[in-house]
Amino acid sequence: PAAAPPPPPPAPVAPGSGGRPLRAAPGPSYVLQHYHCTGCPDGAFSWRAAQVDPRKAMFVCHEPREYRSTILRDIQVSKEDKRRGGGPRVGPFQERIPGTGWEALPKYDYTTRNRSSAFNERMHVEWEKHVDHILAGGGELPVASVVAKAGFRSCAPCCRDMLALARPTGKAFIMVDLAEDDERGTFHFVLGDEYLPVPKEACNPLEVAALKKVVAAAQVGHYGSGRDLYEAVVGVGAPVDEAAQAFYMGDKALMPSGCAMHLKGTALLQVLHAEHFARLVAEYGASIMRDAVRPAKQKDAVLQCRARAKRTLMAAWSSHLAGRGIDVEAYAAAAVAPLLPEDPGEYTQSRRSLRALRQAGAMAPRLTAARLQAVDENAQSPELPLKVPHRWTGAARRHRSRDARSACSGVSTAAPDDAASAWSDPSETEEEPL
C-alpha cells in the first residue's frame, strides 16, 4: 500500500526575520566522540582497515540496490553482534523506524549482490542509498537526498562525503542516524555550503518532532532548494553541535561552491564513488597509521590504497573542472588524508588538547578556486581551534590481539569489530553502539 503523505513541514523562517537564531547545543559533541571511537588506534575502523587491499579495484554498481525487510529485532541484533548482526541498516526516512514496515540495506548482508566496492571494502550503505536516488532520478540527485540509519551513528567518511558532494553540486544531503531513537543520535543537514548537525540529545520532544517533519517533507521534494530547506531547519530553533560543525566544515578538501552543478549520470556516479572511497581510506587508514605497534605491511597497504584513491579521484574530477583554476591534485591529496594528525604522538596530543579548546577560533582554511596550493600528501592535518564542550579520559590501552589474515580474493563478508576502544569517554562506551 502507498505510504501516507508526511505532515506539512513548519513554515520556513528566514534568519533575522523573527525566527529563533541558531544556538549551540550544550553537553558533549557525540559526533566528535564517534570520530575518535572509530579512528583511534584499535578503534571501530581498525579491524576492517587492517584488511584493505590496494589490488582490489573500484567496482561501480549501476543496478538498483536490494533492500531487506527490517524489524526492531534486526536492529537489536546488529548492535548486539557487530560482526554477524548485519551492521548498519539504512533506508528511507519515516516517522517510526522500523514501525510496522521498513526496508533497509544491511551493510554486512552479503546475500545482496548489487553493491559497489573498492579496496576489499563495500561502499557504506548510506551512500548506496544516495546512489539509488541518482538511479531513480534519471542520473540526477534530488534537491535533498535523504537517508535514515538505524542502530549506529554516522561515521567520518560519510560526513565528509556529504560536504564534499553538496558544496560543488549545490544539492542537499540529510542523514538521520540512530533513526529508531528520538532521544539519541544526530540530524545531519548538509545544505550546499551549510552543515547543521543537530543532536537529538540536546533537543526537546517538540523540536525533534518538528525536525522529523522537515526531513519527511524534504524526502518527498517539498523544498525547491537547499536554501529553503536551510530556512526550515533554522526555523525550528533547535541547537547545533558547533564543535562538529566547525570540525567538518574545516575539511581542506572541499570544492568551491557550485563548481559542478552540471554533474549528472555516469560522471556523477564516478565522482561520488571516488569521493567516498578516498575518504574511506583516509579515515579507516588513520586507525592503522595512528597505531605505533601496527605492522609495516598494514601501513604500506593503507598508503597504497590512498595513492590509488587519489589517482581515481583526480581522474573523476579533472575533465569537469577544466579552466576553473582548481588544483585537482592538491584537492585529491587533502581528500585522502584524515582530518586529524595520524602520527601517534601528535594524534594523542590533539585529543588531549580538545579539552582546552573551548574558545571560538578561526577554522582551518578551505580550498577555493582562488587559493588552491599544492598539499603535501604526507603532511598532517592542522589542529582546529574548536569549541568542544566535552571531556576525554586517558584510559590505559588494553592488551590487543591482531588479525593477521591476508585479504581474501573477494570483498570480505565479515563485519568490523566495533567494540568501543579504551580511548573512549566512559559515557561514550555506554552511548555509542560501536
C-alpha positions in Angstrom: 0.0 0.0 0.0 1.1 3.6 -0.7 2.7 5.3 2.2 0.7 8.1 3.9 1.8 11.6 2.9 4.0 13.3 5.5 2.5 16.0 7.7 3.1 19.6 6.4 6.5 20.9 7.5 7.0 24.0 9.6 6.8 27.2 7.5 10.3 28.4 6.5 11.6 31.3 8.6 14.5 33.3 7.2 17.3 34.1 9.6 16.8 37.5 11.0 13.1 37.7 10.2 11.8 36.8 13.7 12.9 33.2 13.8 15.0 31.9 16.6 18.7 32.3 15.9 21.0 29.2 15.8 22.2 28.3 19.3 24.9 26.0 20.5 24.0 22.6 21.7 25.0 22.0 25.4 26.9 19.0 26.5 29.4 16.7 24.7 29.8 16.5 20.9 28.7 12.9 20.2 29.8 13.4 16.6 33.4 14.1 17.7 33.3 11.3 20.2 32.3 9.0 17.4 35.2 10.2 15.3 37.7 9.2 17.9 36.0 6.0 18.9 36.2 4.8 15.3 39.5 6.4 14.2 41.8 5.9 17.2 44.2 3.0 17.5 42.2 -0.2 17.9 39.0 1.9 17.2 36.0 0.5 15.4 37.6 1.1 11.9 40.8 -0.8 12.7 39.6 -4.3 12.1 38.4 -3.6 8.6 41.2 -1.2 7.9 43.7 -3.9 8.6 42.3 -5.8 5.6 42.3 -3.1 3.0 43.8 -4.4 -0.3 45.1 -2.0 -2.9 44.8 -4.7 -5.5 41.0 -4.6 -5.3 39.9 -2.0 -7.9 36.8 0.1 -7.5 33.7 -1.5 -8.8 30.7 0.8 -9.5 27.4 -0.9 -9.4 24.7 0.6 -11.7 21.9 -1.6 -10.5 19.1 -0.7 -8.0 20.1 -1.8 -4.5 18.5 -4.8 -2.8 16.6 -3.9 0.4 15.6 -6.3 3.1 12.5 -6.2 5.4 13.8 -4.9 8.7 12.2 -5.2 12.1 13.3 -4.0 15.5 14.9 -7.3 16.4 17.2 -7.0 13.3 18.4 -3.6 14.6 19.0 -5.0 18.0 21.0 -8.0 16.6 23.2 -5.5 14.7 24.0 -3.7 17.9 24.5 -6.9 20.0 26.7 -8.8 17.5 28.7 -6.3 15.4 30.4 -9.0 13.3 27.4 -11.2 12.5 24.5 -8.9 13.0 24.4 -7.2 9.7 25.9 -3.9 10.6 24.3 -0.5 10.0 20.9 -0.6 8.3 20.0 2.3 6.0 16.7 3.0 4.3 14.2 5.8 3.7 13.1 8.0 6.5 9.7 7.5 8.1 8.0 8.7 11.3 8.7 5.5 13.2 11.6 3.2 12.4 11.2 0.4 11.8 7.5 0.9 12.6 5.1 -1.6 11.1 7.3 -2.0 8.0 10.7 -0.7 6.9 13.0 -1.9 4.2 16.7 -1.2 4.6 20.2 -2.1 3.3 22.2 -4.1 5.8 25.9 -3.4 5.2 27.2 -6.9 6.0 24.4 -8.9 4.5 26.2 -10.4 1.5 23.2 -12.1 0.1 22.7 -8.8 -1.6 24.7 -8.7 -4.8 24.0 -5.2 -6.1 26.7 -3.2 -4.3 29.8 -1.1 -5.0 33.2 -1.8 -3.5 36.9 -1.0 -3.6 40.0 -2.0 -1.6 38.2 -5.0 -0.2 35.5 -2.9 1.4 31.9 -2.4 0.5 30.6 1.1 -0.1 28.8 2.3 3.1 25.1 1.7 2.8 24.3 5.4 3.4 26.0 6.0 0.0 24.4 3.0 -1.6 21.1 4.7 -0.8 22.3 8.0 -2.3 23.3 6.1 -5.5 19.8 4.6 -5.6 18.4 8.1 -5.6 20.6 9.0 -8.6 19.5 5.9 -10.4 15.8 6.6 -9.7 16.2 10.2 -10.7 17.5 9.5 -14.2 21.1 10.2 -13.3 20.5 13.3 -11.1 20.4 13.8 -7.4 17.2 15.2 -5.9 17.2 18.6 -4.2 17.6 16.7 -1.0 18.9 13.1 -0.8 17.6 11.7 2.5 18.6 8.6 4.3 17.8 7.1 7.7 20.4 5.0 9.6 19.3 2.6 12.3 21.4 1.3 15.2 24.5 3.4 14.6 25.8 6.9 14.4 27.2 8.5 11.2 31.0 8.0 10.7 33.7 10.3 9.4 33.8 9.1 5.8 30.1 9.6 5.3 30.0 13.0 7.0 33.0 14.2 4.9 31.3 12.8 1.7 28.1 14.8 2.3 30.0 18.0 2.5 32.3 17.1 -0.4 29.3 16.5 -2.7 26.9 19.1 -1.5 29.2 22.1 -1.9 30.1 21.7 -5.6 26.7 20.4 -6.8 24.5 22.7 -4.7 22.5 19.7 -3.5 21.4 18.8 0.0 22.0 15.6 1.9 20.2 14.6 5.1 21.3 11.8 7.3 19.3 10.9 10.4 21.3 8.5 12.5 20.1 6.3 15.3 16.9 6.8 13.4 14.9 4.4 15.6 15.6 6.6 18.7 14.1 10.0 19.2 16.4 10.8 22.2 19.8 9.8 20.8 21.6 10.4 17.6 22.0 13.4 15.2 20.1 15.0 12.4 22.8 15.8 9.8 21.7 18.6 7.4 24.2 19.3 4.7 22.8 22.1 2.6 25.1 23.3 -0.1 27.6 25.4 1.8 26.0 24.8 5.2 26.3 22.0 7.7 23.8 21.8 10.6 24.4 18.8 12.9 21.5 18.8 15.4 21.9 16.4 18.3 18.7 14.8 19.5 20.2 14.6 23.0 20.0 18.4 23.1 16.5 18.8 21.7 13.2 18.8 23.4 10.4 16.5 22.1 8.7 19.3 20.1 12.0 20.1 18.3 12.6 16.5 17.4 9.0 16.2 16.1 9.4 19.4 14.1 12.7 18.3 12.6 11.2 14.9 11.6 8.5 16.8 9.7 11.2 18.8 7.9 13.0 15.6 6.9 9.9 13.9 5.8 8.9 16.9 3.7 12.4 17.1 2.1 12.2 13.4 1.2 9.1 13.9 -0.9 10.5 17.0 -2.6 8.7 19.7 -0.7 11.6 22.2 -0.8 12.6 23.8 -4.0 16.2 24.5 -3.0 18.8 23.9 -0.3 18.2 27.4 0.9 14.5 26.7 1.5 15.5 23.6 3.5 18.1 25.6 5.5 15.5 28.2 6.5 13.1 25.4 7.5 15.7 23.8 9.8 16.7 27.2 11.3 13.0 28.0 11.8 12.7 25.0 14.2 15.2 26.7 16.5 16.9 23.5 17.5 20.5 23.6 18.8 23.5 22.9 16.6 26.7 20.9 17.6 29.1 23.7 16.9 32.2 21.6 17.5 31.1 19.1 14.9 30.1 21.8 12.5 33.5 23.5 12.7 35.3 20.2 12.5 33.8 19.0 9.3 33.5 22.4 7.6 37.2 22.8 8.3 38.0 20.0 5.9 40.6 21.3 3.5 39.2 19.1 0.7 36.1 21.0 -0.2 35.5 22.2 -3.7 34.4 25.8 -4.5 30.7 26.3 -4.2 28.7 25.4 -7.3 31.6 24.4 -9.4 29.9 21.2 -10.5 26.2 22.0 -10.8 26.2 20.2 -14.2 27.3 16.8 -12.9 24.9 14.0 -13.7 24.6 10.4 -14.9 27.8 8.3 -15.1 30.0 11.3 -14.4 28.2 12.0 -11.1 28.3 8.3 -10.1 32.1 8.2 -10.8 32.7 11.3 -8.7 30.5 10.1 -5.9 32.3 6.7 -5.7 35.8 8.3 -6.0 35.0 10.7 -3.2 33.6 8.0 -1.0 36.5 5.6 -1.2 39.1 8.4 -1.0 37.7 9.5 2.4 37.1 5.9 3.5 40.7 5.0 3.2 41.7 8.4 4.7 39.8 7.8 7.9 39.9 4.0 8.0 43.6 4.1 7.3 44.2 6.6 10.1 43.2 4.0 12.7 46.2 1.9 11.4 48.7 4.8 10.9 48.0 6.2 14.4 48.9 2.8 16.0 52.6 2.7 16.8 52.6 -1.1 17.0 50.8 -1.9 13.8 53.0 -4.0 11.3 54.6 -2.2 8.4 52.7 -4.4 6.0 49.3 -3.0 7.1 50.6 0.6 6.9 52.0 0.1 3.5 48.7 -1.3 2.3 46.9 1.9 3.6 49.4 4.1 1.8 49.0 2.2 -1.5 45.2 2.4 -1.2 45.4 6.1 -0.6 47.7 6.6 -3.6 45.3 4.7 -5.8 42.3 6.5 -4.4 44.0 9.8 -5.1 44.6 9.0 -8.7 41.0 7.8 -9.1 39.6 11.0 -7.6 41.8 13.1 -9.8 40.6 11.2 -12.9 36.9 11.5 -11.8 37.1 15.3 -11.4 39.7 16.6 -13.9 37.6 16.7 -17.0 34.7 18.5 -15.3 36.8 21.3 -13.8 38.9 22.4 -16.8 39.6 26.1 -16.9 38.4 26.8 -13.3 41.8 27.2 -11.8 41.4 24.4 -9.3 44.4 22.3 -8.4 42.8 18.9 -8.5 45.9 17.1 -7.3 46.1 19.3 -4.2 42.4 18.6 -3.6 42.7 14.9 -4.0 45.8 14.8 -1.7 43.7 16.5 1.0 40.8 14.2 0.5 42.8 11.0 1.1 44.3 12.5 4.3 42.4 12.3 7.7 41.1 15.3 9.4 43.4 15.0 12.4 47.1 14.0 12.6 48.0 10.4 12.3 51.4 10.5 13.8 50.7 8.6 17.1 52.2 11.2 19.3 50.6 14.2 17.5 47.2 12.4 17.5 47.4 11.7 21.2 48.2 15.3 21.9 45.4 16.6 19.6 42.9 14.5 21.5 44.1 15.8 24.8 44.1 19.4 23.6 40.4 19.2 22.7 39.6 19.6 26.4 41.3 23.0 26.4 40.0 24.3 23.1 36.7 25.8 24.2 37.2 29.3 22.8 35.9 30.0 19.3 38.6 30.5 16.7 39.3 30.6 13.1 38.7 27.5 11.1 41.4 25.9 9.0 41.3 27.5 5.5 39.3 25.7 2.9 40.5 25.1 -0.6 38.9 27.5 -3.1 39.3 28.3 -6.7 41.3 31.4 -5.9 43.6 29.6 -3.4 44.4 26.0 -4.1 48.0 25.4 -3.3 50.0 22.2 -3.5 49.3 20.0 -0.5 51.9 17.5 0.8 50.1 14.2 0.7 52.1 13.1 3.8 51.5 16.3 5.8 49.5 16.1 8.9 46.1 17.9 9.1 46.3 21.0 11.3 44.6 21.1 14.6 41.5 23.2 14.6 40.8 25.6 17.4 37.4 24.2 18.0 34.9 24.9 20.7 34.5 21.4 22.1 32.3 21.0 25.2 33.2 17.5 26.2 35.9 15.7 28.2 38.3 12.9 27.3 39.8 10.4 29.6 43.2 8.8 29.1 42.4 5.2 30.0 45.2 2.7 29.7 45.3 0.8 26.4 44.2 -2.8 26.6 46.2 -5.8 25.5 45.3 -6.4 21.9 45.2 -9.2 19.5 45.9 -8.8 15.9 44.1 -10.4 12.9 47.0 -11.2 10.6 45.0 -12.9 7.9 45.5 -11.6 4.4 42.7 -10.1 2.4 40.6 -12.7 0.6 40.0 -12.7 -3.1 36.6 -11.1 -2.9 35.1 -8.4 -0.7 35.2 -9.7 2.9 31.8 -10.6 4.3 32.9 -10.1 7.9 31.7 -7.0 9.8 34.1 -4.9 11.8 34.9 -5.5 15.4 33.1 -2.4 16.7 33.9 -2.8 20.4 34.4 0.6 22.0 38.1 1.5 22.3 40.0 2.2 25.5 40.3 5.8 24.3 36.5 6.3 24.7 34.9 8.5 27.2 33.2 6.3 29.8 29.8 7.7 28.9 30.6 7.1 25.2 31.0 3.4 25.7 27.5 3.3 27.1 26.0 5.6 24.5 27.8 4.6 21.3 26.7 1.3 19.6 30.2 1.0 18.0 
